[in-house]
């Protein structure tokens, strides 16, 4: 009986890990959508959230999850999350359109740098010297990926990617507060619904027409990269620790770069490979270090 229960638990753990990996793979696709589409980053983001928010609402209803928020102030936090997501996606897609997929995804992957400096300030926690050194190494890795000549064509993409990284750090910290009380799917629905409402005036002005490749790109962003990815993460986190999610999440850049090399004929340059290896290596090392520290704390009496 015990062995049977252990077998069921092992299969459940493997299924949850697979769900997380599939979600991260879909997230890696988002950078390619910016390259495929002729629409602006703002138009793509508008279409994305107006697809993902209804899809997440339907998913939550089908699973019969409670959707009402506990306090009125939480609606304001969700609105702030929506604004951050909207700005983040516009910046990230803009980065993919004016630079390479590698630059966009690697600069985005530096968001733990900004979490390192913002988290102690926001949550009144002590800043660790090791975390600061890791953050500086990640910034060094990001700085390697682009040539710094004046007028370099890739520098705007690098700047947009770093802006997306800062905004994502803010999202991570705000999400930390909300997921303590709500499921990841509910947080995702409210934040993306808020983003949809905030972007409605821009959509009415732009009036984008999504056909052909543009339609494929916005459907991929809304359904696969947002709604389905969020649902899979929410399901996977039922058995997978958040630290493991952070570790697997580092593969988003790897998936994006590999897909760009295969589907777009855009392999990473030597600079991008070295810088990406530093950024992702430090990120994964920091995540493993946190896991080990938490394990030691749990073992101690």
Backbone as CSV, one residue per row, in Angstrom:
resi,resn,N_x,N_y,N_z,CA_x,CA_y,CA_z,C_x,C_y,C_z
1,UNK,0.834,-1.207,0.000,0.000,0.000,0.000,0.870,1.259,0.000
2,UNK,1.914,1.230,0.844,2.809,2.388,0.933,3.542,2.595,-0.387
3,UNK,4.009,1.462,-0.994,4.718,1.575,-2.267,3.804,2.121,-3.362
4,UNK,2.532,1.703,-3.324,1.577,2.189,-4.306,1.380,3.694,-4.166
5,UNK,1.266,4.169,-2.909,1.102,5.603,-2.664,2.339,6.378,-3.114
6,UNK,3.523,5.799,-2.866,4.762,6.451,-3.289,4.831,6.536,-4.812
7,UNK,4.339,5.464,-5.478,4.333,5.474,-6.937,3.404,6.527,-7.494
8,UNK,2.233,6.663,-6.887,1.274,7.692,-7.314,1.865,9.082,-7.097
9,UNK,2.518,9.285,-5.936,3.128,10.589,-5.643,4.236,10.915,-6.632
10,UNK,5.041,9.895,-6.981,6.140,10.115,-7.932,5.594,10.496,-9.299
11,UNK,4.519,9.817,-9.740,3.919,10.152,-11.033,3.329,11.561,-11.013
12,UNK,2.725,11.938,-9.882,2.165,13.286,-9.758,3.263,14.341,-9.813
13,UNK,4.382,14.057,-9.141,5.510,14.993,-9.167,6.056,15.143,-10.586
14,UNK,6.194,14.003,-11.289,6.705,14.045,-12.659,5.758,14.819,-13.571
15,UNK,4.454,14.630,-13.370,3.460,15.344,-14.173,3.546,16.850,-13.921
16,UNK,3.708,17.226,-12.657,3.805,18.645,-12.313,5.055,19.269,-12.928
17,UNK,6.172,18.551,-12.872,7.406,19.054,-13.490,7.229,19.213,-14.993
18,UNK,6.563,18.248,-15.624,6.309,18.341,-17.061,5.449,19.554,-17.381
19,UNK,4.445,19.828,-16.535,3.580,20.985,-16.755,4.377,22.285,-16.679
20,UNK,5.292,22.361,-15.724,6.123,23.559,-15.597,7.022,23.719,-16.813
21,UNK,7.647,22.631,-17.266,8.530,22.710,-18.433,7.762,23.130,-19.687
22,UNK,6.561,22.588,-19.878,5.750,22.960,-21.040,5.386,24.442,-20.970
23,UNK,5.036,24.917,-19.771,4.690,26.329,-19.597,5.877,27.224,-19.951
24,UNK,7.065,26.861,-19.482,8.265,27.662,-19.760,8.591,27.629,-21.252
25,UNK,8.363,26.482,-21.895,8.567,26.391,-23.343,7.640,27.361,-24.073
26,UNK,6.374,27.409,-23.673,5.424,28.336,-24.291,5.857,29.783,-24.056
27,UNK,6.353,30.073,-22.859,6.827,31.426,-22.583,8.005,31.793,-23.487
28,UNK,8.840,30.784,-23.784,9.955,31.022,-24.693,9.510,31.379,-26.096
29,UNK,8.288,30.958,-26.465,7.742,31.282,-27.788,7.393,32.758,-27.945
30,UNK,7.162,33.441,-26.820,6.655,34.815,-26.893,7.609,35.750,-27.631
31,UNK,8.914,35.506,-27.499,9.873,36.371,-28.185,9.760,36.228,-29.693
32,UNK,9.415,35.021,-30.159,9.302,34.805,-31.600,8.096,35.520,-32.193
33,UNK,7.042,35.677,-31.387,5.834,36.339,-31.888,6.132,37.769,-32.320
34,UNK,6.991,38.439,-31.551,7.355,39.807,-31.915,8.062,39.881,-33.250
35,UNK,8.827,38.846,-33.574,9.546,38.806,-34.845,8.618,38.446,-36.012
36,UNK,7.672,37.550,-35.753,6.775,37.098,-36.820,5.806,38.175,-37.266
37,UNK,5.326,38.974,-36.317,4.230,39.890,-36.602,4.717,41.235,-37.133
38,UNK,3.898,41.829,-37.977,4.180,43.180,-38.470,3.525,44.241,-37.598
39,UNK,2.717,43.800,-36.599,2.050,44.739,-35.702,3.043,45.299,-34.678
40,UNK,2.713,46.467,-34.147,3.561,47.072,-33.119,3.468,46.284,-31.817
41,UNK,4.435,46.507,-30.942,4.436,45.836,-29.635,3.181,46.191,-28.846
42,UNK,2.719,47.439,-28.952,1.519,47.867,-28.231,0.287,47.152,-28.764
43,UNK,0.164,47.039,-30.084,-0.984,46.356,-30.673,-0.983,44.872,-30.306
44,UNK,0.183,44.242,-30.327,0.275,42.819,-29.968,-0.111,42.604,-28.508
45,UNK,0.316,43.501,-27.645,-0.013,43.363,-26.227,-1.510,43.559,-26.002
46,UNK,-2.089,44.516,-26.705,-3.539,44.724,-26.627,-4.288,43.453,-27.028
47,UNK,-3.924,42.879,-28.169,-4.575,41.648,-28.605,-4.329,40.494,-27.655
48,UNK,-3.133,40.427,-27.125,-2.759,39.343,-26.209,-3.668,39.295,-24.984
49,UNK,-3.824,40.428,-24.305,-4.584,40.416,-23.051,-6.076,40.256,-23.279
50,UNK,-6.571,40.704,-24.452,-7.998,40.537,-24.722,-8.324,39.105,-25.136
51,UNK,-7.314,38.312,-25.388,-7.500,36.876,-25.612,-7.264,36.099,-24.330
52,UNK,-6.196,36.439,-23.605,-5.806,35.660,-22.423,-6.770,35.839,-21.255
53,UNK,-7.271,37.059,-21.031,-8.148,37.291,-19.875,-9.446,36.473,-19.968
54,UNK,-10.188,36.496,-21.092,-11.385,35.644,-21.177,-11.057,34.148,-21.089
55,UNK,-9.922,33.740,-21.664,-9.538,32.330,-21.619,-9.270,31.888,-20.181
56,UNK,-8.596,32.727,-19.406,-8.332,32.399,-17.999,-9.621,32.394,-17.182
57,UNK,-10.529,33.320,-17.476,-11.819,33.347,-16.782,-12.587,32.049,-17.021
58,UNK,-12.592,31.596,-18.266,-13.279,30.339,-18.594,-12.625,29.162,-17.880
59,UNK,-11.296,29.153,-17.832,-10.567,28.076,-17.155,-10.916,28.023,-15.665
60,UNK,-10.934,29.183,-15.026,-11.247,29.245,-13.590,-12.675,28.780,-13.323
61,UNK,-13.593,29.189,-14.189,-14.987,28.776,-14.023,-15.161,27.274,-14.222
62,UNK,-14.480,26.712,-15.219,-14.580,25.275,-15.478,-14.016,24.454,-14.324
63,UNK,-13.005,24.989,-13.662,-12.409,24.294,-12.516,-13.118,24.642,-11.203
64,UNK,-14.118,25.508,-11.315,-14.934,25.900,-10.165,-14.082,26.458,-9.015
65,UNK,-13.114,27.252,-9.375,-12.295,27.928,-8.364,-12.998,29.207,-7.923
66,UNK,-12.874,29.575,-6.650,-13.434,30.857,-6.198,-12.696,32.001,-6.877
67,UNK,-13.445,32.982,-7.339,-12.834,34.064,-8.110,-12.946,35.423,-7.414
68,UNK,-13.837,35.521,-6.433,-14.017,36.802,-5.747,-12.813,37.094,-4.849
69,UNK,-12.364,38.350,-4.856,-11.248,38.754,-4.002,-11.734,39.018,-2.578
70,UNK,-10.835,38.832,-1.608,-11.217,38.925,-0.203,-11.429,40.365,0.277
71,UNK,-10.660,41.297,-0.271,-10.713,42.682,0.217,-10.725,43.650,-0.957
72,UNK,-11.359,44.812,-0.751,-11.458,45.805,-1.826,-10.081,46.302,-2.254
73,UNK,-9.157,46.417,-1.293,-7.831,46.929,-1.641,-7.088,45.994,-2.599
74,UNK,-7.460,44.702,-2.578,-6.796,43.750,-3.467,-7.106,44.038,-4.928
75,UNK,-8.266,44.629,-5.208,-8.590,45.001,-6.585,-7.623,46.083,-7.077
76,UNK,-7.246,46.973,-6.169,-6.265,47.998,-6.533,-4.905,47.404,-6.813
77,UNK,-4.511,46.402,-6.029,-3.227,45.736,-6.258,-3.249,45.015,-7.600
78,UNK,-4.375,44.356,-7.907,-4.500,43.668,-9.184,-4.424,44.656,-10.349
79,UNK,-5.014,45.834,-10.177,-4.944,46.860,-11.217,-3.495,47.305,-11.434
80,UNK,-2.755,47.453,-10.335,-1.340,47.817,-10.439,-0.555,46.718,-11.153
81,UNK,-0.867,45.464,-10.837,-0.230,44.345,-11.534,-0.543,44.384,-13.029
82,UNK,-1.792,44.692,-13.353,-2.180,44.772,-14.758,-1.400,45.830,-15.507
83,UNK,-1.218,46.986,-14.874,-0.440,48.053,-15.498,1.004,47.616,-15.720
84,UNK,1.587,46.962,-14.710,2.970,46.496,-14.829,3.112,45.458,-15.935
85,UNK,2.143,44.514,-16.006,2.195,43.495,-17.057,2.098,44.138,-18.437
86,UNK,1.182,45.087,-18.589,1.016,45.740,-19.890,2.315,46.428,-20.319
87,UNK,2.910,47.193,-19.409,4.158,47.887,-19.728,5.288,46.898,-19.995
88,UNK,5.343,45.820,-19.195,6.394,44.813,-19.370,6.305,44.155,-20.741
89,UNK,5.099,43.737,-21.134,4.958,43.051,-22.417,5.261,43.973,-23.590
90,UNK,4.848,45.233,-23.493,5.167,46.177,-24.566,6.679,46.335,-24.684
91,UNK,7.364,46.514,-23.541,8.817,46.692,-23.558,9.522,45.442,-24.092
92,UNK,9.072,44.275,-23.649,9.721,43.030,-24.074,9.538,42.797,-25.567
93,UNK,8.312,42.952,-26.069,8.070,42.737,-27.495,8.785,43.789,-28.342
94,UNK,8.862,45.009,-27.828,9.619,46.048,-28.535,11.087,45.661,-28.632
95,UNK,11.616,45.070,-27.567,13.009,44.616,-27.568,13.236,43.542,-28.624
96,UNK,12.284,42.592,-28.737,12.437,41.533,-29.746,12.385,42.095,-31.165
97,UNK,11.637,43.182,-31.346,11.460,43.722,-32.691,12.630,44.576,-33.145
98,UNK,13.322,45.236,-32.212,14.422,46.115,-32.618,15.789,45.489,-32.374
99,UNK,15.833,44.332,-31.715,17.107,43.641,-31.491,16.927,42.173,-31.878
100,UNK,17.721,41.308,-31.282,17.597,39.874,-31.539,16.820,39.209,-30.410
101,UNK,16.329,38.003,-30.685,15.643,37.240,-29.648,16.573,36.981,-28.479
102,UNK,17.832,36.707,-28.758,18.796,36.435,-27.689,18.954,37.638,-26.772
103,UNK,19.109,38.825,-27.342,19.266,40.035,-26.527,18.013,40.278,-25.697
104,UNK,16.844,40.132,-26.305,15.587,40.383,-25.582,15.417,39.419,-24.417
105,UNK,15.684,38.131,-24.659,15.446,37.141,-23.603,16.528,37.161,-22.527
106,UNK,17.763,37.436,-22.905,18.843,37.460,-21.908,18.714,38.685,-21.010
107,UNK,18.420,39.846,-21.593,18.243,41.033,-20.749,17.040,40.858,-19.828
108,UNK,15.965,40.249,-20.337,14.808,39.966,-19.489,15.193,39.049,-18.327
109,UNK,16.089,38.099,-18.578,16.479,37.133,-17.552,17.269,37.759,-16.410
110,UNK,17.627,39.033,-16.533,18.361,39.693,-15.449,17.447,40.244,-14.366
111,UNK,16.130,39.991,-14.465,15.225,40.579,-13.469,15.572,40.220,-12.020
112,UNK,16.192,39.038,-11.735,16.585,38.796,-10.336,17.546,39.840,-9.771
113,UNK,18.295,40.524,-10.671,19.174,41.606,-10.214,18.360,42.666,-9.479
114,UNK,17.267,43.079,-10.080,16.464,44.153,-9.520,15.629,43.664,-8.334
115,UNK,15.251,42.376,-8.365,14.589,41.793,-7.200,15.523,41.841,-5.995
116,UNK,16.811,41.557,-6.231,17.807,41.554,-5.158,17.844,42.885,-4.424
117,UNK,17.772,43.989,-5.170,17.888,45.304,-4.547,16.548,45.863,-4.055
118,UNK,15.447,45.453,-4.699,14.148,45.980,-4.298,13.505,45.202,-3.157
119,UNK,13.712,43.875,-3.130,13.025,43.035,-2.149,13.346,43.424,-0.708
120,UNK,14.626,43.594,-0.327,14.908,43.985,1.067,14.289,45.327,1.439
121,UNK,14.244,46.239,0.485,13.679,47.565,0.760,12.167,47.491,0.951
122,UNK,11.489,46.693,0.118,10.027,46.612,0.193,9.541,45.747,1.348
123,UNK,10.269,44.678,1.664,9.817,43.734,2.680,10.630,43.819,3.969
124,UNK,11.447,44.860,4.081,12.226,45.105,5.305,13.062,43.877,5.680
125,UNK,13.775,43.367,4.664,14.647,42.223,4.876,16.100,42.655,4.715
126,UNK,16.990,41.862,5.270,18.420,42.200,5.207,18.976,41.854,3.825
127,UNK,19.733,42.785,3.263,20.369,42.537,1.971,21.656,41.751,2.188
128,UNK,21.794,40.634,1.483,22.955,39.778,1.640,24.045,40.161,0.641
129,UNK,25.299,40.148,1.109,26.435,40.487,0.242,26.511,39.518,-0.933
130,UNK,26.274,38.222,-0.671,26.341,37.235,-1.748,25.343,37.529,-2.850
131,UNK,24.138,37.946,-2.478,23.107,38.259,-3.468,23.500,39.475,-4.303
132,UNK,24.137,40.456,-3.655,24.592,41.651,-4.374,25.667,41.286,-5.395
133,UNK,26.619,40.433,-4.989,27.680,40.006,-5.908,27.105,39.223,-7.085
134,UNK,26.124,38.356,-6.801,25.470,37.612,-7.882,24.770,38.555,-8.843
135,UNK,24.119,39.573,-8.315,23.428,40.548,-9.156,24.407,41.290,-10.056
136,UNK,25.558,41.656,-9.503,26.562,42.371,-10.292,27.128,41.490,-11.398
137,UNK,27.323,40.198,-11.116,27.783,39.264,-12.145,26.762,39.162,-13.279
138,UNK,25.468,39.142,-12.909,24.427,39.064,-13.938,24.426,40.320,-14.808
139,UNK,24.602,41.473,-14.199,24.673,42.716,-14.970,25.881,42.706,-15.913
140,UNK,26.991,42.154,-15.431,28.189,42.029,-16.265,27.896,41.142,-17.470
141,UNK,27.197,40.016,-17.232,26.838,39.127,-18.326,25.938,39.807,-19.335
142,UNK,24.974,40.594,-18.842,24.074,41.303,-19.745,24.823,42.361,-20.557
143,UNK,25.814,43.004,-19.927,26.566,44.056,-20.618,27.412,43.502,-21.757
144,UNK,27.766,42.224,-21.676,28.611,41.607,-22.707,27.865,41.436,-24.027
145,UNK,26.544,41.250,-23.966,25.823,40.741,-25.139,25.710,41.723,-26.294
146,UNK,25.917,43.016,-26.058,25.802,43.966,-27.176,27.095,44.762,-27.320
147,UNK,27.491,45.086,-28.566,28.618,45.997,-28.777,28.216,47.408,-28.356
148,UNK,29.093,48.087,-27.645,28.726,49.380,-27.056,29.202,50.572,-27.887
149,UNK,29.321,50.403,-29.209,29.676,51.544,-30.046,28.532,52.554,-30.069
150,UNK,28.905,53.827,-30.208,27.905,54.887,-30.299,27.081,54.668,-31.565
151,UNK,25.770,54.731,-31.428,24.900,54.525,-32.567,24.681,53.067,-32.922
152,UNK,25.106,52.161,-32.040,24.915,50.738,-32.298,23.437,50.402,-32.430
153,UNK,23.096,49.650,-33.485,21.697,49.375,-33.762,21.024,48.496,-32.736
154,UNK,21.805,47.737,-31.948,21.220,46.814,-30.991,20.994,47.437,-29.614
155,UNK,21.566,48.599,-29.383,21.454,49.217,-28.055,20.011,49.555,-27.666
156,UNK,19.167,50.068,-28.573,17.762,50.306,-28.175,17.063,49.026,-27.723
157,UNK,17.335,47.906,-28.399,16.744,46.638,-27.996,17.215,46.207,-26.621
158,UNK,18.494,46.467,-26.338,19.040,46.170,-25.011,18.345,47.017,-23.952
159,UNK,18.142,48.299,-24.249,17.483,49.193,-23.290,16.041,48.777,-23.037
160,UNK,15.309,48.422,-24.097,13.929,47.952,-23.927,13.907,46.656,-23.114
161,UNK,14.872,45.773,-23.357,14.931,44.520,-22.611,15.199,44.740,-21.136
162,UNK,16.076,45.691,-20.832,16.362,45.984,-19.424,15.154,46.613,-18.743
163,UNK,14.411,47.455,-19.474,13.180,48.025,-18.916,12.179,46.909,-18.620
164,UNK,12.050,45.958,-19.546,11.162,44.808,-19.317,11.601,44.030,-18.088
165,UNK,12.900,43.933,-17.879,13.444,43.216,-16.725,13.081,43.913,-15.417
166,UNK,13.234,45.233,-15.369,12.888,46.005,-14.164,11.403,45.852,-13.845
167,UNK,10.567,45.952,-14.880,9.126,45.831,-14.676,8.755,44.424,-14.195
168,UNK,9.431,43.416,-14.715,9.134,42.056,-14.274,9.555,41.837,-12.828
169,UNK,10.630,42.473,-12.415,11.037,42.387,-11.010,9.938,42.943,-10.107
170,UNK,9.359,44.069,-10.509,8.253,44.644,-9.733,7.049,43.706,-9.716
171,UNK,6.785,43.042,-10.840,5.679,42.080,-10.914,5.920,40.916,-9.965
172,UNK,7.134,40.396,-9.952,7.482,39.271,-9.071,7.237,39.634,-7.612
173,UNK,7.636,40.832,-7.225,7.496,41.249,-5.826,6.030,41.481,-5.456
174,UNK,5.257,42.036,-6.384,3.839,42.244,-6.111,3.090,40.913,-6.110
175,UNK,3.504,40.011,-7.000,2.911,38.670,-7.024,3.180,37.927,-5.720
176,UNK,4.353,38.155,-5.145,4.703,37.502,-3.881,3.662,37.807,-2.810
177,UNK,3.153,39.026,-2.837,2.132,39.416,-1.865,0.791,38.751,-2.169
178,UNK,0.427,38.674,-3.459,-0.917,38.226,-3.812,-1.077,36.707,-3.791
179,UNK,-0.030,35.957,-4.178,-0.177,34.499,-4.235,-0.244,33.876,-2.847
180,UNK,0.010,34.660,-1.828,-0.166,34.147,-0.469,-1.651,33.957,-0.150
181,UNK,-2.522,34.680,-0.856,-3.964,34.628,-0.585,-4.791,34.050,-1.732
182,UNK,-4.223,34.033,-2.952,-4.990,33.596,-4.113,-4.154,32.640,-4.976
183,UNK,-4.854,31.822,-5.772,-4.156,30.924,-6.685,-3.492,31.730,-7.796
184,UNK,-2.473,31.126,-8.412,-1.772,31.803,-9.494,-2.681,32.127,-10.661
185,UNK,-3.655,31.235,-10.932,-4.578,31.474,-12.039,-5.474,32.678,-11.784
186,UNK,-5.941,32.831,-10.542,-6.813,33.963,-10.207,-6.034,35.276,-10.304
187,UNK,-4.807,35.283,-9.792,-3.971,36.477,-9.891,-3.722,36.817,-11.360
188,UNK,-3.434,35.789,-12.159,-3.183,36.018,-13.583,-4.425,36.577,-14.269
189,UNK,-5.602,36.032,-13.949,-6.829,36.524,-14.595,-7.062,37.995,-14.264
190,UNK,-7.027,38.353,-12.985,-7.321,39.733,-12.607,-6.289,40.703,-13.182
191,UNK,-5.021,40.322,-13.137,-3.994,41.230,-13.634,-4.105,41.402,-15.148
192,UNK,-4.415,40.315,-15.872,-4.523,40.438,-17.323,-5.837,41.108,-17.735
193,UNK,-6.901,40.907,-16.956,-8.141,41.634,-17.219,-7.932,43.130,-16.991
194,UNK,-7.181,43.473,-15.933,-6.881,44.886,-15.689,-6.047,45.463,-16.821
195,UNK,-5.069,44.688,-17.310,-4.245,45.136,-18.438,-5.106,45.358,-19.676
196,UNK,-6.085,44.465,-19.900,-6.969,44.602,-21.051,-7.770,45.900,-20.982
197,UNK,-8.299,46.219,-19.808,-9.075,47.453,-19.651,-8.185,48.686,-19.807
198,UNK,-6.987,48.624,-19.246,-6.070,49.763,-19.337,-5.612,50.014,-20.769
199,UNK,-5.517,48.940,-21.561,-5.052,49.081,-22.940,-6.193,49.319,-23.929
200,UNK,-7.434,49.319,-23.432,-8.581,49.504,-24.331,-8.516,50.825,-25.095
201,UNK,-8.196,51.968,-24.452,-8.097,53.217,-25.234,-7.060,53.124,-26.359
202,UNK,-5.918,52.495,-26.077,-4.882,52.346,-27.111,-5.398,51.483,-28.254
203,UNK,-6.138,50.425,-27.901,-6.691,49.558,-28.936,-7.712,50.267,-29.800
204,UNK,-8.533,51.123,-29.180,-9.543,51.857,-29.937,-8.898,52.882,-30.867
205,UNK,-7.755,53.405,-30.455,-7.037,54.365,-31.308,-6.310,53.640,-32.446
206,UNK,-5.600,52.552,-32.112,-4.812,51.825,-33.111,-5.692,51.002,-34.052
207,UNK,-6.751,50.415,-33.493,-7.642,49.527,-34.244,-6.856,48.514,-35.089
208,UNK,-6.033,47.714,-34.447,-5.219,46.753,-35.208,-6.079,45.674,-35.858
209,UNK,-5.668,45.246,-37.032,-6.349,44.164,-37.748,-5.416,42.956,-37.740
210,UNK,-5.857,41.881,-37.113,-5.022,40.695,-36.991,-5.457,39.647,-38.020
211,UNK,-4.653,39.491,-39.037,-4.903,38.469,-40.059,-3.572,37.780,-40.375
212,UNK,-3.670,36.569,-40.899,-2.465,35.859,-41.306,-1.494,35.666,-40.171
213,UNK,-0.251,36.071,-40.391,0.804,35.903,-39.381,0.524,36.700,-38.117
214,UNK,-0.073,37.880,-38.282,-0.401,38.704,-37.117,-1.410,37.991,-36.222
215,UNK,-2.391,37.349,-36.833,-3.394,36.605,-36.065,-2.749,35.412,-35.364
216,UNK,-1.881,34.704,-36.076,-1.189,33.566,-35.466,-0.343,34.020,-34.282
217,UNK,0.339,35.173,-34.431,1.197,35.681,-33.362,0.393,36.059,-32.130
218,UNK,-0.725,36.772,-32.320,-1.500,37.233,-31.166,-2.225,36.069,-30.494
219,UNK,-2.657,35.067,-31.269,-3.262,33.880,-30.670,-2.233,33.091,-29.868
220,UNK,-1.035,32.995,-30.397,0.027,32.301,-29.675,0.351,33.025,-28.362
221,UNK,0.416,34.347,-28.437,0.708,35.127,-27.230,-0.413,35.003,-26.204
222,UNK,-1.653,35.131,-26.664,-2.774,35.135,-25.732,-3.110,33.774,-25.161
223,UNK,-3.125,32.748,-26.019,-3.558,31.421,-25.575,-2.410,30.584,-25.010
224,UNK,-1.315,30.474,-25.769,-0.218,29.606,-25.331,0.688,30.286,-24.308
225,UNK,1.163,31.503,-24.648,2.170,32.160,-23.811,1.589,32.807,-22.558
226,UNK,0.271,33.030,-22.528,-0.333,33.669,-21.354,-1.296,32.728,-20.644
227,UNK,-2.448,32.453,-21.261,-3.499,31.688,-20.578,-3.050,30.267,-20.243
228,UNK,-2.607,29.503,-21.248,-2.237,28.111,-21.003,-0.988,28.017,-20.128
229,UNK,-0.011,28.890,-20.380,1.207,28.865,-19.563,0.885,29.146,-18.098
230,UNK,0.024,30.136,-17.837,-0.348,30.462,-16.459,-1.117,29.321,-15.809
231,UNK,-2.018,28.689,-16.573,-2.782,27.569,-16.036,-1.859,26.400,-15.685
232,UNK,-0.890,26.115,-16.557,0.044,25.017,-16.304,0.925,25.309,-15.097
233,UNK,1.362,26.552,-14.967,2.175,26.926,-13.800,1.350,26.770,-12.519
234,UNK,0.099,27.233,-12.579,-0.768,27.108,-11.410,-0.969,25.660,-10.999
235,UNK,-1.171,24.780,-11.988,-1.341,23.354,-11.702,-0.032,22.744,-11.200
236,UNK,1.065,23.093,-11.859,2.347,22.509,-11.491,2.803,22.883,-10.098
237,UNK,2.480,24.118,-9.673,2.923,24.576,-8.350,2.208,23.867,-7.203
238,UNK,1.195,23.067,-7.522,0.542,22.293,-6.468,1.493,21.250,-5.879
239,UNK,2.503,20.827,-6.663,3.445,19.819,-6.186,4.904,20.229,-6.384
240,UNK,5.132,21.318,-7.113,6.501,21.781,-7.377,6.757,23.049,-6.573
241,UNK,7.913,23.128,-5.926,8.235,24.293,-5.116,8.518,25.511,-6.001
242,UNK,8.281,26.682,-5.423,8.504,27.921,-6.169,9.966,28.053,-6.592
243,UNK,10.895,27.552,-5.749,12.317,27.623,-6.096,12.621,26.785,-7.328
244,UNK,11.953,25.629,-7.435,12.137,24.778,-8.614,11.586,25.463,-9.850
245,UNK,10.462,26.148,-9.684,9.896,26.914,-10.798,10.888,27.972,-11.265
246,UNK,11.514,28.665,-10.329,12.492,29.696,-10.683,13.669,29.087,-11.443
247,UNK,14.087,27.894,-11.034,15.203,27.218,-11.688,14.838,26.831,-13.115
248,UNK,13.670,26.231,-13.286,13.216,25.833,-14.628,12.932,27.068,-15.477
249,UNK,12.449,28.140,-14.822,12.138,29.365,-15.544,13.332,29.954,-16.266
250,UNK,14.541,29.648,-15.770,15.744,30.124,-16.446,15.890,29.563,-17.847
251,UNK,15.178,28.456,-18.119,15.248,27.850,-19.448,14.436,28.620,-20.489
252,UNK,13.639,29.589,-20.043,12.832,30.363,-21.002,13.718,31.005,-22.057
253,UNK,14.833,31.593,-21.624,15.763,32.211,-22.571,16.374,31.169,-23.496
254,UNK,16.714,30.011,-22.936,17.320,28.937,-23.737,16.342,28.477,-24.817
255,UNK,15.091,28.232,-24.418,14.081,27.811,-25.388,13.895,28.876,-26.473
256,UNK,13.793,30.129,-26.049,13.596,31.205,-27.013,14.732,31.311,-28.012
257,UNK,15.973,31.217,-27.518,17.145,31.332,-28.391,17.229,30.142,-29.345
258,UNK,16.976,28.936,-28.843,17.020,27.747,-29.703,15.927,27.799,-30.772
259,UNK,14.726,28.222,-30.379,13.630,28.324,-31.345,13.926,29.380,-32.407
260,UNK,14.553,30.487,-31.992,14.908,31.529,-32.952,15.958,31.017,-33.939
261,UNK,16.897,30.208,-33.441,17.927,29.653,-34.324,17.329,28.698,-35.345
262,UNK,16.374,27.880,-34.900,15.775,26.868,-35.778,14.717,27.467,-36.708
263,UNK,13.808,28.272,-36.151,12.653,28.752,-36.914,12.908,30.065,-37.655
264,UNK,13.794,30.902,-37.101,14.033,32.212,-37.714,15.405,32.314,-38.380
265,UNK,16.228,31.273,-38.217,17.588,31.352,-38.746,18.402,32.433,-38.069
266,UNK,18.193,32.602,-36.743,18.853,33.667,-35.988,19.627,33.061,-34.809
267,UNK,20.741,32.389,-35.102,21.519,31.791,-34.012,22.183,32.881,-33.172
268,UNK,22.466,32.600,-31.902,23.112,33.609,-31.054,24.551,33.857,-31.480
269,UNK,24.994,35.101,-31.324,26.395,35.426,-31.583,27.255,34.937,-30.426
270,UNK,28.573,35.029,-30.587,29.494,34.616,-29.511,29.266,35.480,-28.273
271,UNK,29.082,36.797,-28.477,28.809,37.692,-27.350,27.556,37.256,-26.601
272,UNK,26.500,36.972,-27.358,25.228,36.587,-26.740,25.346,35.259,-26.011
273,UNK,26.119,34.342,-26.563,26.303,33.038,-25.923,27.050,33.179,-24.602
274,UNK,28.132,33.958,-24.601,28.921,34.140,-23.371,28.114,34.891,-22.322
275,UNK,27.489,36.004,-22.728,26.694,36.779,-21.785,25.517,35.995,-21.246
276,UNK,24.842,35.252,-22.122,23.707,34.440,-21.686,24.128,33.350,-20.721
277,UNK,25.284,32.730,-20.982,25.779,31.680,-20.083,26.059,32.238,-18.691
278,UNK,26.595,33.459,-18.626,26.875,34.077,-17.325,25.573,34.398,-16.596
279,UNK,24.633,35.042,-17.308,23.363,35.443,-16.685,22.600,34.225,-16.173
280,UNK,22.422,33.225,-17.031,21.641,32.047,-16.648,22.377,31.194,-15.628
281,UNK,23.705,31.122,-15.758,24.485,30.348,-14.786,24.382,30.918,-13.387
282,UNK,24.509,32.242,-13.272,24.396,32.876,-11.953,22.986,32.732,-11.404
283,UNK,21.975,32.887,-12.273,20.589,32.757,-11.830,20.309,31.360,-11.282
284,UNK,20.772,30.340,-11.983,20.540,28.968,-11.532,21.337,28.655,-10.260
285,UNK,22.554,29.170,-10.190,23.359,28.970,-8.977,22.678,29.594,-7.764
286,UNK,22.146,30.813,-7.937,21.476,31.492,-6.833,20.237,30.732,-6.387
287,UNK,19.501,30.178,-7.355,18.293,29.417,-7.017,18.646,28.152,-6.245
288,UNK,19.670,27.428,-6.714,20.105,26.218,-6.021,20.617,26.543,-4.620
289,UNK,21.283,27.670,-4.487,21.789,28.095,-3.184,20.648,28.366,-2.214
290,UNK,19.585,28.998,-2.713,18.416,29.259,-1.868,17.749,27.963,-1.438
291,UNK,17.661,26.994,-2.366,17.061,25.713,-2.030,17.856,25.014,-0.936
292,UNK,19.181,25.041,-1.052,20.032,24.396,-0.048,19.900,25.079,1.305
293,UNK,19.824,26.427,1.301,19.694,27.164,2.557,18.384,26.846,3.244
294,UNK,17.295,26.781,2.471,15.988,26.448,3.062,15.967,25.021,3.600
295,UNK,16.627,24.096,2.888,16.682,22.703,3.334,17.433,22.610,4.666
296,UNK,18.519,23.382,4.792,19.278,23.381,6.048,18.462,23.937,7.196
297,UNK,17.685,24.983,6.916,16.849,25.562,7.966,15.769,24.590,8.435
298,UNK,15.225,23.821,7.479,14.189,22.852,7.852,14.759,21.685,8.671
299,UNK,16.026,21.340,8.425,16.657,20.244,9.160,17.048,20.656,10.574
300,UNK,17.386,21.938,10.745,17.857,22.390,12.046,16.728,22.373,13.061
301,UNK,17.042,22.001,14.338,15.999,21.919,15.363,15.451,23.281,15.716
